[in-house]
Amino acid sequence: MASSKGQDPTIKQRRHSIDIPPTLCIGGTSLRIVIFGSSGSHQFSLTESILHRAVFDGADLNATLTTKTSGHVLERNVTLVNTPNLNNHSFAQETLKKEFKKSICFSCPGPHAVLFILNPVDVPPDPYGVFRPVVQYFGESILNHAMVVLYNEGELEDSETKIEELKELIQKCGQRCFIFSGEKNNEEDSMTGQLFQKIDQMVLVHNIYSNPEFEDADKRINKEEKFLEKEREKEVKKMLEALKRNHSGEDYDRKVKLYQEKMRLENRERAEMLIADRLGFTLRLVDYAAAIGKGAFVGAVLGTVMGPQGMAVGATVGAALGGVLGGAAGAAWNYFTGVFTDVR
């Protein structure tokens, strides 16, 4: 499992932005946070409160798309990945899995924290049940990196009662719970600073969250980035020549640095989207094994009479047969075509 230690934040007085676009993240104190919630409005409000800017104006609160937003807050580069509202039951499980895959690609090599956002005024009857799909997909180990966040615009009254209602969920998340007041945060970023500190404490104990899917996605994204860099070499060369003609000295160095960082981020985000879409149409390895693994095993056994090559052919044919028998012919075809077309 790939992981790395987090760094203690340098919390200074309120600083909302820098003199470059907020999507440009430079420096070594980045935070990657994945947000799951039962209320789209509260997820969005938390993101906007942290970043101090409107991000989701006019957005559908029940949107089924995973989004990634970056900014610079309290001397730190922050990436917030919002997943679909888990209380929206209008989409199929396969759609949810696809969006979970996107959240993996958008937070590679792994998030520093996973936030379970709840509306404290409307606590669901089974709070843990809301986030059960997340645990089922990622595994219980994700709870070591999860924190329950109650988001409220103003001060939360009777907070102890609300926390008691969430006792089971908070316990499963290692007793980590945070009450975030949007109104209070607007005054001095105090809520954001405290949240970052709690995340840093969690990272010091558990490192970042990762699993084989994150590792695989990160490798694919890095590979795709290299292809994009190669494809854009002429474009970059042309821009660097233009900068050299129009700037000199420290001004030239600064312009080059900003441009290179801009290109790096563009390539990274494009690579993430490409891999997210590609992985979204293929099965997870565990799903593939469950659907057609038995057929592959039987086919491989039958193929032993033909030697090593026969085993390989038998496994492939058996896997396809297993997929048909298991009602997963389409999924099996997606898997194989995904494997063979994933080579550029």
KEGUKE-372704 format. One record per residue: residue number from 0; residue in one letter; y, x, z of N, C-alpha, C in turn. Coordinates in pm, whole numbers, m for minus. Each point is the difference from the previous one (the first is absolute). Layout:
REM KEGUKE-372704
lodo  senu  n.north  n.east  n.up  ca.north  ca.east  ca.up  c.north  c.east  c.up
NUM  A  Y  X  Z  Y  X  Z  Y  X  Z
...
This chain:
REM KEGUKE-372704
lodo  senu  n.north  n.east  n.up  ca.north  ca.east  ca.up  c.north  c.east  c.up
0  M  m120  84  0  120  m84  0  124  87  0
1  A  85  m24  m101  122  79  m9  102  m54  97
2  S  64  88  73  102  m43  95  94  113  30
3  S  114  m35  59  97  101  37  79  m47  119
4  K  54  93  73  77  m35  119  138  m52  m37
5  G  52  m92  79  135  m50  m22  100  90  69
6  Q  124  m14  m38  105  82  60  88  m89  86
7  D  48  55  112  90  m76  84  130  m26  m74
8  P  51  m123  4  123  m30  m73  121  56  71
9  T  101  35  m77  128  39  59  90  m122  m7
10  I  8  m70  112  75  m126  1  147  29  24
11  K  82  m34  m98  144  15  14  65  m138  m4
12  Q  131  m3  14  70  m126  m6  m16  m60  m139
13  R  31  m127  m7  m22  m80  m120  41  73  m129
14  R  m99  8  m91  29  56  m131  m78  m82  m101
15  H  68  m75  m83  m66  m97  m85  m44  57  m134
16  S  73  97  m53  m33  47  m135  52  141  m18
17  I  m37  58  m115  51  131  m36  67  m11  m136
18  D  51  109  m51  80  m7  m121  m83  5  m127
19  I  m129  m31  11  m84  m16  m118  m72  m133  14
20  P  m52  m57  m108  m65  m131  9  m106  m4  109
21  P  m14  m115  69  m93  m9  113  m145  19  m38
22  T  m35  m12  m129  m139  20  m39  m35  148  m10
23  L  101  88  3  m27  142  m6  m32  52  139
24  C  m125  36  23  m42  45  132  m24  150  m2
25  I  84  75  66  m18  145  5  m8  43  145
26  G  m69  109  23  m14  49  137  m144  m12  48
27  G  m25  41  123  m137  6  48  m31  m92  116
28  T  82  m104  23  m26  m87  113  m26  m143  m46
29  S  m72  m15  m110  m27  m132  m56  m91  m82  90
30  L  20  m131  m4  m87  m94  68  m52  m100  m101
31  R  m130  m19  m3  m61  m101  m87  m56  m110  89
32  I  50  m122  m20  m38  m113  85  m49  m114  m88
33  V  m118  m51  31  m54  m117  m71  14  m121  90
34  I  54  m108  m57  29  m120  79  m87  m117  m44
35  F  m71  m57  97  m77  m122  m21  61  m107  90
36  G  4  m124  m47  60  m103  83  m46  m140  m33
37  S  29  m92  93  m33  m141  m19  120  m80  m45
38  S  113  68  m15  123  m67  m41  78  92  m92
39  G  12  m39  m127  71  84  m96  143  27  41
40  S  69  m101  55  141  17  36  17  106  108
41  H  m91  6  96  12  98  108  m34  140  m48
42  Q  m97  12  m91  m29  131  m59  123  52  m73
43  F  58  m87  m84  115  40  m80  119  35  88
44  S  22  m82  104  114  23  88  m13  132  75
45  L  m121  34  41  m22  127  68  32  116  m93
46  T  m49  m6  m123  27  105  m98  149  17  m25
47  E  69  m112  m19  144  6  m27  79  48  121
48  S  m47  m36  120  69  45  122  m15  151  16
49  I  m117  53  m30  m23  145  11  84  75  m103
50  L  3  m50  m123  68  70  m109  149  m34  m7
51  H  45  m106  70  140  m42  0  51  m33  m140
52  R  m82  m70  m74  47  m49  m130  m91  m114  m46
53  A  56  m86  m85  m77  m110  m54  m102  54  m100
54  V  m123  m41  17  m107  47  m88  m69  m116  m69
55  F  m13  m111  70  m81  m110  m50  82  m126  m30
56  D  124  15  m42  83  m116  m33  m70  m87  m104
57  G  m19  m127  34  m60  m92  m94  m150  14  m15
58  A  m62  84  83  m145  21  m12  m76  m119  56
59  D  m115  m27  m61  m88  m105  48  m66  47  129
60  L  17  m74  108  m55  42  129  m152  m1  1
61  N  m60  m70  m96  m145  m3  m10  m49  85  m117
62  A  83  95  m41  m36  84  m114  m133  72  25
63  T  m79  12  m105  m130  63  12  1  145  m48
64  L  119  55  m22  9  137  m50  33  97  113
65  T  m57  117  m7  30  107  96  122  77  m51
66  T  95  26  87  123  70  m39  18  127  80
67  K  70  95  m60  30  127  66  151  22  m4
68  T  59  28  116  143  24  10  24  126  81
69  S  90  86  m49  27  126  69  147  11  36
70  G  30  78  103  138  22  41  10  119  93
71  H  121  25  47  27  113  89  68  m55  125
72  V  m68  8  113  48  m61  124  m18  97  116
73  L  103  17  81  m8  86  118  m58  138  m34
74  E  55  60  m106  m40  133  m44  m145  6  m51
75  R  m57  m116  m32  m139  m1  m45  m13  m79  m129
76  N  m90  45  m86  m35  m73  m120  m111  m97  35
77  V  19  m126  m34  m93  m105  40  m49  m77  m123
78  T  m129  m21  m6  m60  m84  m103  m68  m117  68
79  L  42  m122  m35  m55  m121  59  m76  m76  m109
80  V  m127  m24  24  m86  m71  m95  m31  m138  57
81  N  53  m103  m64  m23  m137  44  m114  m63  m79
82  T  m100  m51  69  m114  m66  m63  23  m152  1
83  P  m82  m75  m75  20  m145  m6  m14  m68  136
84  N  68  m112  15  m9  m82  120  m145  m43  21
85  L  m59  42  111  m142  m27  24  m27  m147  31
86  N  103  m78  27  m18  m144  22  4  m80  m129
87  N  24  69  m110  0  m66  m130  m144  m3  m52
88  H  m61  m116  4  m141  m12  m38  m19  m49  m143
89  S  105  7  m79  m9  m53  m136  m59  99  m99
90  F  m20  126  43  m57  96  m93  m141  40  44
91  A  m79  44  m99  m140  33  24  m13  132  75
92  Q  m119  21  58  m27  124  72  13  122  m91
93  E  m40  m15  m126  10  113  m93  145  39  m22
94  T  90  m100  0  143  29  m14  50  77  121
95  L  m44  m42  118  41  69  123  m49  144  0
96  K  m126  21  m44  m54  135  m6  81  87  m96
97  K  41  m60  m112  80  74  m97  132  44  61
98  E  64  m89  78  126  35  63  m20  103  111
99  F  m112  m6  68  m31  103  100  m14  136  m68
100  K  m60  1  m119  m14  125  m75  138  56  m35
101  K  92  m90  m36  136  44  m30  64  64  123
102  S  m23  m61  116  59  56  123  m55  139  27
103  I  m124  24  m39  m59  134  15  74  98  m90
104  C  17  m38  m127  67  90  m96  146  25  38
105  F  68  m102  54  141  13  34  23  79  129
106  S  m106  25  78  18  71  128  m86  126  10
107  C  m50  49  m114  m79  123  0  86  119  45
108  P  m60  99  67  m144  15  30  m48  m82  118
109  G  88  m82  58  m38  m86  110  122  m37  82
110  P  5  m121  55  115  m42  79  1  63  139
111  H  121  22  52  14  45  138  m22  m116  96
112  A  28  m121  m48  m17  m117  86  m28  m122  m82
113  V  m75  m92  60  m26  m132  m57  58  m101  98
114  L  91  m84  m47  66  m97  87  m53  m141  m27
115  F  m39  m68  106  m39  m140  m7  119  m83  48
116  I  70  m64  m95  122  m72  33  m29  m147  29
117  L  58  m50  109  m16  m139  38  135  m62  36
118  N  9  m130  m24  117  m77  39  m21  m45  145
119  P  75  51  95  m24  m33  141  27  m147  33
120  V  77  m68  m84  30  m140  24  m114  m90  m48
121  D  m82  53  m87  m110  m78  m56  m127  84  m3
122  V  m53  31  117  m121  81  10  m121  m82  m46
123  P  m79  51  m95  m117  m76  m47  m103  m17  111
124  P  m83  m104  m8  m100  m24  104  m103  112  14
125  D  m29  67  m111  m95  111  1  67  123  m61
126  P  84  70  78  77  113  m55  m87  107  m64
127  Y  m111  36  66  m86  104  m57  m63  m48  m131
128  G  m30  m129  m8  m60  m55  m121  88  18  m122
129  V  132  m2  20  93  18  m112  m20  136  m66
130  F  m24  102  84  m11  136  m52  m145  45  m20
131  R  m94  m90  23  m141  34  m19  m31  51  m142
132  P  60  m60  m106  m27  53  m136  37  147  m15
133  V  105  43  71  41  141  m7  m108  89  62
134  V  m51  m41  116  m103  77  69  m130  m2  m80
135  Q  m32  m114  m60  m123  m10  m80  7  91  m122
136  Y  117  12  m60  13  82  m120  8  149  34
137  F  86  37  94  23  141  29  m95  56  106
138  G  m60  m87  80  m85  47  109  74  1  132
139  E  m75  m3  110  61  m9  133  83  123  36
140  S  m25  112  m67  76  122  31  149  m17  m26
141  I  35  m98  m85  142  m20  m29  75  m48  125
142  L  m72  m59  95  64  m49  122  54  114  86
143  N  m54  122  m20  53  116  72  140  37  m47
144  H  39  m54  m113  131  33  m59  89  m124  m9
145  A  m44  m109  63  72  m127  m10  84  m28  123
146  M  110  m72  m22  89  m41  108  44  m144  m25
147  V  m3  m82  102  48  m137  m10  152  1  16
148  V  71  m62  m93  146  m7  7  43  m146  m4
149  L  72  m41  104  58  m134  4  144  12  m48
150  Y  28  m54  m119  136  10  m54  76  m128  27
151  N  120  15  55  88  m113  27  143  42  m31
152  E  79  m91  m56  138  35  m33  82  31  125
153  G  m17  m81  103  74  22  124  m91  53  109
154  E  42  m16  124  m82  41  114  m115  m98  16
155  L  m118  52  32  m117  m85  17  m10  m46  145
156  E  10  m130  17  m13  m56  135  m147  m18  34
157  D  m30  11  128  m137  m20  49  m98  92  m73
158  S  38  127  m15  m83  95  m76  m136  24  65
159  E  m6  m3  132  m127  24  68  m103  m106  m36
160  T  46  m124  m12  m91  m109  m38  m53  21  m141
161  K  89  42  m90  m41  24  m138  m102  113  m7
162  I  23  106  75  m92  112  1  m136  m42  54
163  E  m1  m88  99  m126  m50  57  m80  m77  m105
164  E  71  m76  m86  m66  m76  m106  m66  93  m102
165  L  49  122  m8  m51  97  m97  m89  105  65
166  K  m49  m31  119  m73  98  80  m116  64  m76
167  E  m82  m82  m68  m117  53  m71  42  94  m113
168  L  98  m44  m80  46  81  m113  61  131  49
169  I  84  m6  102  65  120  53  m104  97  56
170  Q  m100  m55  67  m106  84  56  m75  74  m110
171  K  m29  m69  m110  m71  62  m111  85  108  m67
172  C  133  m11  15  91  100  m57  39  105  103
173  G  m86  25  96  25  105  98  116  m28  93
174  Q  25  m128  29  110  m43  88  138  33  m57
175  R  8  19  m131  129  32  m62  68  m128  m46
176  C  116  m27  55  77  m119  m36  148  33  10
177  F  78  m53  m94  143  30  m1  77  m126  m37
178  I  104  m28  76  87  m115  m27  125  50  m69
179  F  21  m45  m124  109  50  m84  106  m109  m15
180  S  120  29  49  113  m93  m13  88  45  m117
181  G  6  m83  m105  84  34  m115  145  9  35
182  E  47  m91  86  141  m2  41  37  126  77
183  K  m84  40  92  26  121  78  m6  124  m87
184  N  m91  1  m97  m13  116  m86  122  19  m89
185  N  64  m109  m38  119  10  m85  115  71  69
186  E  m2  2  133  108  61  75  m7  152  0
187  E  m119  55  22  m7  146  15  m133  62  m43
188  D  m81  m74  m76  m131  51  m43  m93  27  118
189  S  28  m58  114  m80  32  118  m145  m44  m15
190  M  m21  m115  m64  m137  m50  m19  m78  91  m95
191  T  66  39  m108  m67  88  m97  m36  133  63
192  G  91  56  78  m28  127  66  m118  m10  95
193  Q  m5  m107  78  m111  m19  93  m132  m20  m75
194  L  5  m74  m110  m120  m23  m80  m53  132  m57
195  F  91  83  m52  m40  130  m54  m63  88  109
196  Q  57  m4  118  m54  79  110  m142  m44  36
197  K  m23  m131  3  m134  m52  28  m99  41  m108
198  I  45  m1  m124  m86  41  m111  m34  149  12
199  D  99  82  34  m24  143  16  m101  27  111
200  Q  11  m74  110  m94  17  110  m142  m36  m45
201  M  m12  m103  m80  m130  m42  m51  m58  104  m95
202  V  86  57  m86  m45  100  m97  m47  127  72
203  L  68  38  107  m41  119  75  m141  m13  55
204  V  m42  m123  28  m134  m24  54  m103  m20  m111
205  H  36  m80  m101  m99  m41  m100  24  57  m140
206  N  106  79  m20  37  48  m133  32  m118  m92
207  I  8  25  m130  23  m109  m94  m132  m71  m26
208  Y  8  m121  m54  m123  m72  m33  m45  37  m140
209  S  m129  24  m15  m55  29  m131  m147  m40  m1
210  N  m55  m12  m119  m142  m25  m19  m35  44  m142
211  P  m126  m7  m43  m35  46  m135  80  m67  m111
212  E  39  m125  18  79  m67  m103  138  63  m14
213  F  63  33  112  130  67  m5  m14  137  m67
214  E  m105  73  36  m20  133  m56  m23  m7  m150
215  D  m81  m97  m43  m26  m16  m143  126  m40  m75
216  A  74  m96  55  123  m45  m65  101  113  m10
217  D  12  80  107  96  110  0  m34  104  m108
218  K  m128  30  m15  m43  94  m105  35  m54  m138
219  R  m27  m128  m22  31  m61  m130  150  1  m28
220  I  79  m31  103  145  m4  m16  54  139  m31
221  N  m48  101  72  44  138  m26  m35  43  m141
222  K  m117  m39  m46  m43  35  m136  90  m69  m103
223  E  31  m128  26  85  m76  m91  141  59  m2
224  E  49  45  115  132  63  8  8  121  m92
225  K  m105  81  0  0  120  m84  7  m36  m147
226  F  m70  m107  m40  8  m45  m139  141  m46  m34
227  L  63  m73  90  135  m48  m24  99  115  m8
228  E  m17  99  87  88  117  m5  m13  70  m135
229  K  m122  10  m49  m24  65  m129  65  m79  m113
230  E  m14  m132  7  55  m86  m105  153  5  m3
231  R  64  28  115  146  m6  9  65  138  m1
232  E  m76  102  m37  53  136  0  123  14  m90
233  K  m6  m57  m121  113  11  m93  123  m72  57
234  E  m22  m116  59  109  m76  59  68  79  111
235  V  m81  63  86  54  79  111  75  122  m52
236  K  m59  67  m97  63  120  m57  137  m33  m60
237  K  8  m113  m69  125  m41  m62  107  m29  105
238  M  m38  m66  108  96  m31  106  46  125  73
239  L  m90  94  26  37  123  68  98  82  m85
240  E  m20  m2  m131  93  70  m89  138  m65  3
241  A  2  m134  7  128  m72  7  72  30  132
242  L  m76  5  109  60  32  128  57  141  2
243  K  m68  91  m66  45  140  m4  130  13  m78
244  R  15  m85  m105  122  6  m80  120  m55  76
245  N  m25  m100  86  110  m72  64  27  40  145
246  H  m88  80  60  16  37  141  m34  148  19
247  S  46  53  111  m28  140  30  m4  22  150
248  G  m54  113  40  m1  38  142  m74  m100  88
249  E  58  m24  119  m65  m89  97  m8  m144  m50
250  D  99  m41  m78  m1  m136  m54  m119  m18  m93
251  Y  m26  102  m82  m116  m6  m91  m130  m6  79
252  D  m12  84  101  m122  2  81  m24  m135  67
253  R  108  m61  48  m13  m130  68  m44  m107  m99
254  K  62  0  m119  m34  m99  m102  m146  16  m44
255  V  m44  123  m15  m138  25  m43  m98  m48  107
256  K  33  28  124  m89  m40  110  m14  m152  7
257  L  113  m71  m13  m3  m146  4  m76  m56  m119
258  Y  21  59  m117  m69  m48  m121  m150  22  11
259  Q  m40  118  45  m143  29  15  m66  m93  100
260  E  71  m28  109  m55  m91  100  m9  m142  m56
261  K  99  m39  m77  m1  m133  m63  m120  m12  m94
262  M  m24  102  m81  m113  m2  m94  m133  m1  74
263  R  m7  76  108  m125  5  77  m33  m138  56
264  L  102  m67  55  m22  m132  58  m33  m104  m107
265  E  66  9  m114  m31  m92  m111  m145  16  m45
266  N  m42  126  m16  m138  26  m42  m100  m48  104
267  R  35  22  127  m90  m43  107  m14  m151  3
268  E  112  m71  m8  m6  m146  5  m70  m57  m122
269  R  23  60  m116  m68  m47  m121  m150  25  11
270  A  m37  116  53  m142  32  17  m65  m96  99
271  E  72  m32  108  m54  m94  99  m26  m137  m63
272  M  94  m47  m81  m17  m130  m64  m118  0  m97
273  L  m12  107  m78  m109  9  m97  m136  0  70
274  I  m11  79  105  m128  9  71  m26  m129  77
275  A  103  m61  57  m17  m126  73  m53  m108  m94
276  D  57  m9  m120  m48  m99  m97  m142  30  m44
277  R  m28  128  m18  m134  39  m45  m105  m31  106
278  L  31  35  124  m95  m25  108  m11  m148  31
279  G  105  m74  m29  m1  m143  30  m100  m78  m82
280  F  m45  59  m111  m95  m70  m85  m140  59  9
281  T  m22  86  99  m134  55  22  m44  m34  141
282  L  m130  11  23  m53  m33  131  14  115  98
283  R  13  m35  126  m15  103  103  m141  51  m7
284  L  m20  125  40  m133  59  m4  m98  m82  83
285  V  44  m48  117  m91  m77  84  m35  m132  m66
286  D  96  m64  m70  m30  m124  m70  m97  25  m114
287  Y  22  110  m71  m87  35  m111  m142  21  49
288  A  m15  74  110  m133  27  53  m69  m129  43
289  A  76  m90  61  m59  m125  46  m43  m88  m117
290  A  83  2  m107  m27  m89  m113  m113  50  m88
291  I  m2  131  m29  m96  47  m99  m79  122  45
292  G  18  39  125  m70  120  49  m150  m11  m5
293  K  m53  m119  38  m145  m16  1  m57  12  m140
294  G  70  m56  m97  m48  10  m138  m3  145  m47
295  A  104  78  40  4  141  m38  m115  75  62
296  F  m32  m30  125  m109  69  69  m133  m29  m69
297  V  m25  m128  m29  m126  m37  m67  m8  66  m136
298  G  112  m3  m75  1  61  m133  m27  148  6
299  A  56  68  102  m22  144  14  m145  31  30
300  V  m63  m83  84  m140  20  32  m86  m16  m124
301  L  28  m106  m77  m77  m23  m122  21  112  m102
302  G  121  61  5  31  105  m96  m62  134  32
303  T  m63  15  118  m58  128  37  m111  42  m95
304  V  m63  m98  m64  m108  34  m95  54  73  m121
305  M  133  m8  m21  61  65  m116  71  130  39
306  G  m9  39  127  65  122  44  143  m25  42
307  P  78  108  29  138  m14  48  88  m85  m89
308  Q  m10  19  m134  84  m80  m89  m38  m146  8
309  G  m130  m24  13  m46  m137  12  51  m66  126
310  M  11  79  109  51  m55  125  144  m46  m17
311  A  81  82  m69  140  m35  m21  14  m126  m84
312  V  m77  m6  m111  5  m118  m87  m51  m121  74
313  G  m112  19  73  m58  m112  74  94  m53  105
314  A  72  89  67  96  m44  102  112  m82  m62
315  T  49  45  m117  109  m72  m65  m43  m138  m44
316  V  m116  m6  m68  m51  m129  m46  m33  m90  118
317  G  m62  60  103  m35  m78  119  122  m52  70
318  A  106  79  1  124  m44  64  58  m120  m73
319  A  0  7  m132  50  m113  m78  m84  m124  25
320  L  m133  18  5  m89  m112  27  24  m56  139
321  G  20  91  96  27  m46  137  128  m79  7
322  G  99  42  m79  126  m72  m2  m17  m140  m55
323  V  m80  m13  m107  m23  m132  m58  m74  m89  99
324  L  m105  55  60  m80  m78  95  81  m39  122
325  G  96  83  36  80  m28  119  125  m80  m30
326  G  13  m45  m125  118  m79  m35  124  85  m12
327  A  m17  131  m27  115  90  m5  6  74  m132
328  A  m41  m65  m108  m1  67  m130  139  47  m40
329  G  100  m88  19  136  39  m35  50  115  83
330  A  m32  m3  130  43  107  88  m67  131  m36
331  A  m129  m9  m35  m74  120  m38  60  62  m126
332  W  34  m87  m97  60  50  m124  134  66  27
333  N  80  m62  89  128  60  38  m20  137  60
334  Y  m102  14  82  m24  128  65  m30  108  m103
335  F  m96  m31  m90  m39  100  m98  112  34  m97
336  T  69  m104  m50  110  29  m93  112  74  71
337  G  21  m30  128  102  70  76  m33  146  14
338  V  m128  31  23  m43  138  16  20  77  m130
339  F  m41  m62  m112  3  74  m126  140  10  m61
340  T  87  m98  31  134  5  m58  100  67  92
341  D  m46  45  116  89  64  96  19  148  m30
342  V  m50  44  m114  15  139  m42  96  5  m116
343  R  109  73  14  102  5  m105  m36  109  m99
